[in-house]
Amino acid sequence: MLNVNFNLRKQQSKAPEVIYLVLRWSGNYYRYTTKFKVLPKNWDGQKQRVRAVITEPLKDLINRHCGDMEVVAKRLYATGIANQTPLTKEYFKEGLDRWTGRKVDEKPNFWKFVTNYIESSHSRIDPRTGRTIGKRTILEYNTTVKALREFEKENRDIIDFEKINISTIIDFRDYLTTVKRYNVKDKVKGETIEMPYSLNNIAKHIDNFRQFLRAANSSKIQFDTDVLDNKKFSPVREAADNIYLNEQELAVIASLNLSNSPRLDKARDLFLIGCYTGLRISDYNNIKPHNIKGETIDIYQSKTGKRVKIPILPTVKLILEKYNGSTPPKISDQKLNEYIKEVCCIAGIKEQTEKQRTRGGSKNVSVLEKWQMVSSHTARRSYATNMTKRGLPIQTIMKITGHTKESTFLKYVKLSADEHAEIVRQHFKSNQ
């Protein structure tokens, strides 16, 4: 049991003495100062309170304080027992300091928390992959932080855990929609222009903002968790007008004589490997000799860590033979995106294609030639779409691409209404 007493250090002193709280439990002893003083002659040692004398005008306040402190000490003891917390001197000191106001709990700071969260990402394990957070994800976090800082400045109100609610995330969305701009180089005019954010960019920033808040919630930081409820707020997204290259277009690209331009030749070959394996650029740009096993590419995907085994199709086989059993030298993502557009332009892939994108709250429609819309990721979409057109079971294609959700895979299948109709038509012809 906890024994609680109040006493003075010098009982015979002629000067006021500090009143101490003395705790004893299980052979332990701890003394805590109350910061109140009283003349020893006015102290009742038996009752452990200030006597009712006129010379002690604060007697009622002091006695009430001592009574409340005794209750707090006993509550700390009972709580420690119930929670199996070690009953140390430090435990009682911290609890009493908090009650007396000598120690104020540090208020959680949003920016400090987010900074620590991002800095620890390099060593934090992603539960979905069992690996540390990727560099690209960390880069996206930092981009969102920059946007939040600018939003805070524009809004003239500090982002604080106590203030965060549904209105905060709606205001952030509105800021990204109507105010925030980013710089992009116009390759036609050769100048830098400001562009409003697209719906999908806005949704990504909101996702990251919520990721910070989910981490804070896991750390028991208090805020209005309605902000995490998708039923109460969900950012709007739109289907991207991403194209794919059909097998006829890929055949034209493969047949190009690019011997006079080694950079385009290597970019074309690397891109075709992606088109006939379904790998992401981070994987088809990093195939090593040990990944090539006979008629199969055996590789762990860099994004998910998932192991996939991909049959080496004729086009890929010819490319490997061209490079003595290996793949073309690695090319940066940026350069590959630039070079493959040039290759597709040379191949005459110039079909007029309408592209719709909501930016700044308005739908923008532009007409581009198809080669202008090709990127390194077009390869993965082309594989998924062309294999689907060939009639392969979706589950089989997903085993090659590494998709685990059919809904995610189907976003890669870019068949037009006419192509779907033709697939049905051919299916019935083959079964007649």
C-alpha positions as CSV (number, residue, x, y, z in Angstrom):
1,M,0.0,0.0,0.0
2,L,1.0,3.6,-0.5
3,N,1.7,5.7,2.6
4,V,1.1,9.4,2.2
5,N,2.4,12.1,4.6
6,F,3.1,15.8,4.7
7,N,5.8,17.2,6.9
8,L,8.4,20.0,7.3
9,R,12.1,19.5,7.2
10,K,13.0,21.6,10.3
11,Q,10.3,21.3,12.9
12,Q,12.0,23.8,15.3
13,S,12.8,26.5,12.8
14,K,11.8,30.1,13.5
15,A,11.4,30.8,9.8
16,P,8.8,29.4,7.4
17,E,9.6,25.9,6.1
18,V,8.7,24.2,2.8
19,I,5.9,21.6,3.1
20,Y,6.9,18.3,1.6
21,L,4.8,15.4,0.3
22,V,6.4,12.1,1.5
23,L,5.5,8.8,-0.2
24,R,6.4,5.3,1.0
25,W,5.6,2.1,-0.8
26,S,7.1,-1.4,-0.9
27,G,10.3,-0.2,0.8
28,N,10.6,2.9,-1.4
29,Y,10.8,6.5,-0.3
30,Y,10.1,9.6,-2.3
31,R,9.9,13.3,-1.2
32,Y,8.2,15.9,-3.3
33,T,8.1,19.7,-2.6
34,T,4.7,21.4,-2.6
35,K,6.2,24.9,-3.1
36,F,4.2,26.2,-0.1
37,K,5.8,27.3,3.2
38,V,4.5,27.6,6.7
39,L,5.9,28.5,10.1
40,P,6.6,25.3,12.0
41,K,4.6,26.6,15.1
42,N,1.6,26.9,12.8
43,W,1.9,23.3,11.5
44,D,-0.2,20.5,13.1
45,G,2.1,17.5,12.8
46,Q,-0.6,15.0,13.8
47,K,-3.2,16.2,11.2
48,Q,-0.4,17.1,8.7
49,R,-2.1,20.4,7.9
50,V,-1.8,24.1,8.7
51,R,-3.4,25.1,12.0
52,A,-6.5,27.4,11.9
53,V,-4.5,30.5,13.0
54,I,-5.0,34.1,11.8
55,T,-1.3,34.4,11.1
56,E,-1.6,32.0,8.2
57,P,-4.0,33.7,5.7
58,L,-3.4,31.0,3.0
59,K,-4.2,28.1,5.4
60,D,-7.4,27.0,3.6
61,L,-5.7,27.1,0.2
62,I,-2.7,25.2,1.4
63,N,-4.7,22.5,3.2
64,R,-7.0,22.1,0.2
65,H,-3.9,21.7,-2.0
66,C,-2.4,19.1,0.3
67,G,-5.7,17.2,0.3
68,D,-5.9,17.2,-3.5
69,M,-2.3,16.2,-3.9
70,E,-2.9,13.2,-1.6
71,V,-5.7,12.1,-3.8
72,V,-3.6,12.5,-6.9
73,A,-0.7,10.5,-5.4
74,K,-3.1,7.6,-4.5
75,R,-4.6,7.7,-7.9
76,L,-1.2,7.5,-9.5
77,Y,-0.4,4.5,-7.3
78,A,-3.7,2.7,-8.2
79,T,-3.3,3.5,-12.0
80,G,0.3,2.2,-12.0
81,I,-0.8,-1.1,-10.3
82,A,-3.7,-1.5,-12.8
83,N,-1.5,-0.8,-15.8
84,Q,1.4,-2.8,-14.5
85,T,3.6,0.3,-14.7
86,P,6.8,0.2,-12.6
87,L,6.2,2.4,-9.5
88,T,9.4,4.3,-9.6
89,K,10.3,7.7,-8.2
90,E,10.4,9.0,-11.7
91,Y,6.9,7.7,-12.3
92,F,5.5,9.7,-9.3
93,K,7.5,12.8,-10.2
94,E,6.2,12.9,-13.7
95,G,2.6,12.5,-12.6
96,L,2.8,15.1,-9.9
97,D,4.7,17.5,-12.1
98,R,2.0,17.2,-14.7
99,W,-0.7,17.8,-12.1
100,T,1.0,20.8,-10.5
101,G,1.8,22.3,-13.9
102,R,5.5,22.1,-13.5
103,K,5.7,19.9,-16.6
104,V,3.3,20.7,-19.5
105,D,2.9,18.0,-22.1
106,E,4.4,19.1,-25.3
107,K,1.7,19.9,-27.8
108,P,2.0,17.7,-30.9
109,N,3.3,19.8,-33.8
110,F,2.0,18.9,-37.3
111,W,5.2,20.0,-39.2
112,K,7.5,18.4,-36.7
113,F,5.6,15.1,-37.0
114,V,5.5,15.1,-40.8
115,T,9.2,16.0,-41.0
116,N,10.1,13.1,-38.7
117,Y,7.7,10.8,-40.6
118,I,9.3,11.5,-44.0
119,E,12.9,11.4,-42.6
120,S,12.2,8.0,-41.1
121,S,10.7,6.7,-44.4
122,H,14.2,5.5,-45.4
123,S,14.2,2.9,-42.7
124,R,10.4,2.4,-42.2
125,I,9.1,-0.9,-43.6
126,D,6.1,-0.8,-45.9
127,P,3.7,-3.5,-44.6
128,R,2.5,-4.2,-48.1
129,T,5.9,-5.1,-49.5
130,G,8.1,-5.8,-46.4
131,R,10.6,-3.3,-47.8
132,T,11.6,0.2,-47.0
133,I,9.7,3.1,-48.6
134,G,10.8,3.8,-52.1
135,K,12.6,7.0,-53.2
136,R,9.8,8.0,-55.5
137,T,7.2,7.8,-52.7
138,I,9.4,9.9,-50.5
139,L,9.8,12.4,-53.3
140,E,6.0,12.6,-53.6
141,Y,5.7,13.1,-49.8
142,N,8.0,16.1,-50.1
143,T,6.1,17.5,-53.0
144,T,2.9,17.3,-51.0
145,V,4.6,19.0,-48.0
146,K,5.7,21.9,-50.3
147,A,2.0,22.2,-51.4
148,L,0.8,22.2,-47.8
149,R,3.3,24.8,-46.8
150,E,2.1,27.1,-49.6
151,F,-1.5,26.4,-48.7
152,E,-0.8,27.3,-45.1
153,K,0.7,30.6,-46.2
154,E,-2.1,31.3,-48.7
155,N,-4.7,30.5,-46.0
156,R,-3.0,32.5,-43.3
157,D,-3.7,29.9,-40.7
158,I,-1.2,27.5,-39.2
159,I,-1.9,23.8,-39.9
160,D,-2.4,22.4,-36.4
161,F,-3.6,19.0,-35.3
162,E,-6.3,20.6,-33.1
163,K,-7.7,22.6,-36.0
164,I,-7.6,19.9,-38.7
165,N,-11.1,18.7,-39.8
166,I,-13.1,18.0,-43.0
167,S,-13.0,21.7,-43.8
168,T,-9.2,21.6,-43.8
169,I,-9.0,19.0,-46.5
170,I,-11.7,20.6,-48.6
171,D,-9.9,23.9,-48.4
172,F,-6.7,22.2,-49.4
173,R,-8.5,20.6,-52.4
174,D,-9.9,24.0,-53.4
175,Y,-6.5,25.6,-53.1
176,L,-4.9,23.0,-55.4
177,T,-7.8,23.4,-57.8
178,T,-8.0,27.2,-58.1
179,V,-4.7,28.6,-56.9
180,K,-1.8,26.2,-57.1
181,R,0.2,26.0,-60.3
182,Y,3.3,24.1,-61.4
183,N,5.8,24.9,-64.1
184,V,6.2,22.7,-67.2
185,K,8.2,23.2,-70.3
186,D,6.3,23.6,-73.6
187,K,8.4,21.5,-75.9
188,V,6.8,23.2,-79.0
189,K,7.3,26.8,-77.9
190,G,10.4,26.0,-75.9
191,E,9.2,28.1,-72.9
192,T,8.1,27.4,-69.4
193,I,4.4,27.8,-68.7
194,E,2.3,27.5,-65.5
195,M,-0.2,24.7,-65.5
196,P,-3.1,24.1,-63.0
197,Y,-3.2,20.7,-61.3
198,S,-5.3,17.9,-62.7
199,L,-7.9,16.0,-60.7
200,N,-5.6,13.0,-60.3
201,N,-2.7,15.2,-59.1
202,I,-5.0,16.8,-56.5
203,A,-6.2,13.4,-55.4
204,K,-2.6,12.2,-54.9
205,H,-1.7,15.1,-52.7
206,I,-4.8,14.5,-50.6
207,D,-3.9,10.9,-50.3
208,N,-0.5,11.8,-49.0
209,F,-1.9,14.4,-46.6
210,R,-4.2,11.6,-45.3
211,Q,-1.3,9.2,-45.1
212,F,0.5,11.7,-42.7
213,L,-2.7,11.9,-40.6
214,R,-3.2,8.1,-40.5
215,A,0.3,7.8,-39.1
216,A,-0.4,10.5,-36.6
217,N,-3.6,8.7,-35.6
218,S,-1.6,5.5,-35.1
219,S,0.7,7.5,-32.8
220,K,-2.3,8.4,-30.7
221,I,-2.2,12.1,-31.7
222,Q,-5.6,13.6,-31.2
223,F,-7.4,15.3,-34.1
224,D,-10.8,15.1,-35.9
225,T,-10.6,11.7,-37.6
226,D,-13.6,12.5,-39.8
227,V,-10.9,13.8,-42.2
228,L,-9.9,10.2,-42.8
229,D,-13.4,9.0,-43.6
230,N,-13.9,8.5,-47.4
231,K,-17.7,8.4,-46.9
232,K,-17.5,12.0,-45.6
233,F,-15.0,13.2,-48.2
234,S,-13.5,11.5,-51.2
235,P,-11.3,13.3,-53.8
236,V,-12.6,13.1,-57.4
237,R,-10.5,11.2,-59.9
238,E,-10.9,10.7,-63.6
239,A,-9.9,8.0,-66.0
240,A,-6.7,9.0,-67.8
241,D,-6.8,9.0,-71.6
242,N,-3.8,6.7,-71.8
243,I,-3.1,5.0,-75.1
244,Y,-1.6,1.7,-76.1
245,L,0.2,0.5,-79.2
246,N,-1.4,-2.4,-81.0
247,E,0.7,-5.2,-82.5
248,Q,0.7,-3.7,-86.0
249,E,2.2,-0.5,-84.6
250,L,4.7,-2.4,-82.6
251,A,5.7,-4.4,-85.7
252,V,6.3,-1.1,-87.6
253,I,8.5,0.1,-84.7
254,A,10.4,-3.1,-84.6
255,S,11.1,-3.0,-88.4
256,L,12.6,0.6,-88.3
257,N,16.2,0.8,-89.4
258,L,17.7,3.1,-86.7
259,S,21.3,2.1,-87.2
260,N,22.2,5.7,-87.9
261,S,21.0,6.7,-84.5
262,P,22.3,4.5,-81.7
263,R,20.4,6.3,-79.0
264,L,17.0,5.8,-80.7
265,D,18.0,2.2,-81.6
266,K,18.7,1.3,-78.0
267,A,15.6,3.2,-76.7
268,R,13.4,1.4,-79.3
269,D,14.7,-2.1,-78.3
270,L,14.4,-1.4,-74.6
271,F,10.8,-0.1,-75.0
272,L,9.9,-3.2,-77.1
273,I,11.1,-5.4,-74.3
274,G,8.6,-3.7,-72.0
275,C,5.8,-4.1,-74.7
276,Y,6.4,-7.8,-74.9
277,T,7.0,-8.6,-71.1
278,G,4.5,-6.2,-69.4
279,L,7.2,-5.0,-67.0
280,R,7.4,-1.5,-65.6
281,I,10.3,0.7,-66.8
282,S,12.0,0.2,-63.4
283,D,12.2,-3.5,-64.2
284,Y,12.6,-3.7,-68.0
285,N,15.3,-1.1,-67.7
286,N,17.2,-3.2,-65.1
287,I,17.0,-6.8,-66.4
288,K,20.3,-8.5,-65.5
289,P,21.9,-11.6,-67.2
290,H,20.9,-13.8,-64.2
291,N,17.2,-12.8,-64.8
292,I,17.3,-14.5,-68.2
293,K,16.9,-18.3,-67.7
294,G,16.4,-20.1,-70.9
295,E,13.1,-19.1,-72.5
296,T,12.0,-17.2,-69.4
297,I,12.7,-13.9,-67.6
298,D,12.7,-14.6,-63.9
299,I,12.6,-11.3,-62.0
300,Y,11.4,-9.7,-58.7
301,Q,9.5,-6.5,-59.5
302,S,11.1,-3.5,-57.9
303,K,7.8,-1.8,-56.9
304,T,6.1,-4.7,-55.2
305,G,8.8,-7.2,-54.6
306,K,6.6,-9.8,-56.3
307,R,8.4,-12.5,-58.3
308,V,7.2,-13.0,-61.9
309,K,8.2,-15.4,-64.6
310,I,7.7,-14.1,-68.1
311,P,8.0,-16.1,-71.3
312,I,10.5,-14.7,-73.8
313,L,8.4,-13.9,-76.9
314,P,10.0,-13.8,-80.4
315,T,10.6,-10.1,-80.5
316,V,12.3,-10.1,-77.1
317,K,14.4,-13.1,-78.2
318,L,15.7,-11.3,-81.3
319,I,16.6,-8.2,-79.2
320,L,18.5,-10.4,-76.7
321,E,20.4,-12.0,-79.6
322,K,21.2,-8.6,-80.9
323,Y,22.9,-7.7,-77.6
324,N,24.7,-11.1,-77.2
325,G,22.2,-12.5,-74.8
326,S,21.7,-9.4,-72.7
327,T,19.4,-6.3,-72.8
328,P,20.2,-2.8,-74.2
329,P,22.2,-0.5,-71.9
330,K,20.1,1.3,-69.3
331,I,18.5,4.6,-70.2
332,S,17.1,7.2,-67.8
333,D,13.3,7.4,-67.5
334,Q,13.3,11.0,-68.8
335,K,15.5,10.2,-71.8
336,L,13.6,7.1,-72.7
337,N,10.3,9.0,-72.6
338,E,11.8,11.6,-74.9
339,Y,13.5,9.1,-77.3
340,I,10.5,6.7,-77.7
341,K,8.3,9.6,-78.8
342,E,10.7,10.4,-81.5
343,V,10.8,6.7,-82.5
344,C,7.0,6.5,-82.7
345,C,6.9,9.7,-84.8
346,I,9.4,8.2,-87.2
347,A,7.2,5.1,-87.3
348,G,4.3,7.3,-88.5
349,I,2.1,6.7,-85.5
350,K,0.3,9.9,-86.0
351,E,-3.4,9.1,-85.5
352,Q,-5.3,12.1,-84.2
353,T,-6.2,11.4,-80.6
354,E,-8.4,13.5,-78.3
355,K,-7.2,13.9,-74.7
356,Q,-9.5,15.2,-72.0
357,R,-8.2,16.4,-68.6
358,T,-9.8,18.4,-65.9
359,R,-7.5,21.1,-64.7
360,G,-8.2,24.1,-62.5
361,G,-11.8,23.0,-62.2
362,S,-12.4,23.1,-66.0
363,K,-12.4,20.3,-68.5
364,N,-9.7,20.8,-71.1
365,V,-9.8,19.0,-74.5
366,S,-6.7,18.8,-76.7
367,V,-6.0,16.9,-79.9
368,L,-2.6,15.3,-80.1
369,E,-1.0,12.9,-82.5
370,K,-0.7,9.5,-80.9
371,W,3.1,9.5,-80.8
372,Q,3.0,12.5,-78.5
373,M,1.2,10.5,-75.9
374,V,3.6,7.6,-75.8
375,S,5.7,7.1,-72.7
376,S,7.7,4.4,-71.1
377,H,4.6,3.1,-69.3
378,T,2.8,2.7,-72.6
379,A,4.7,-0.5,-72.9
380,R,3.0,-2.1,-69.9
381,R,-0.5,-1.0,-71.1
382,S,0.3,-2.3,-74.6
383,Y,1.2,-5.8,-73.2
384,A,-2.0,-6.0,-71.1
385,T,-4.2,-4.8,-73.9
386,N,-2.7,-6.9,-76.7
387,M,-2.7,-10.1,-74.6
388,T,-6.3,-9.5,-73.7
389,K,-7.1,-9.0,-77.4
390,R,-5.5,-12.4,-78.2
391,G,-8.0,-14.0,-75.8
392,L,-5.6,-15.0,-73.0
393,P,-7.4,-15.5,-69.7
394,I,-7.1,-12.4,-67.5
395,Q,-5.8,-14.5,-64.6
396,T,-2.9,-15.7,-66.8
397,I,-2.0,-12.2,-67.9
398,M,-2.1,-11.0,-64.3
399,K,0.4,-13.7,-63.3
400,I,2.8,-12.2,-65.9
401,T,2.2,-8.5,-65.0
402,G,2.2,-9.2,-61.3
403,H,-1.2,-7.6,-60.7
404,T,-3.1,-9.0,-57.7
405,K,-6.4,-7.1,-58.2
406,E,-8.4,-7.6,-61.4
407,S,-9.8,-4.0,-61.0
408,T,-6.3,-2.6,-61.1
409,F,-5.3,-4.7,-64.1
410,L,-8.4,-3.7,-66.1
411,K,-7.3,-0.1,-65.9
412,Y,-4.4,-1.1,-68.1
413,V,-6.6,-2.6,-70.8
414,K,-7.3,0.2,-73.2
415,L,-9.6,-1.4,-75.7
416,S,-12.0,0.9,-77.6
417,A,-15.7,0.0,-78.0
418,D,-15.0,-1.1,-81.6
419,E,-12.2,-3.4,-80.4
420,H,-14.5,-5.0,-77.8
421,A,-17.1,-5.5,-80.5
422,E,-14.5,-7.1,-82.8
423,I,-13.3,-9.5,-80.1
424,V,-16.9,-10.7,-79.6
425,R,-17.3,-11.0,-83.4
426,Q,-14.1,-13.1,-83.8
427,H,-15.0,-15.3,-80.8
428,F,-18.3,-16.3,-82.4
429,K,-16.7,-16.8,-85.8
430,S,-14.1,-19.2,-84.3
431,N,-16.8,-21.2,-82.6
432,Q,-19.1,-21.6,-85.6
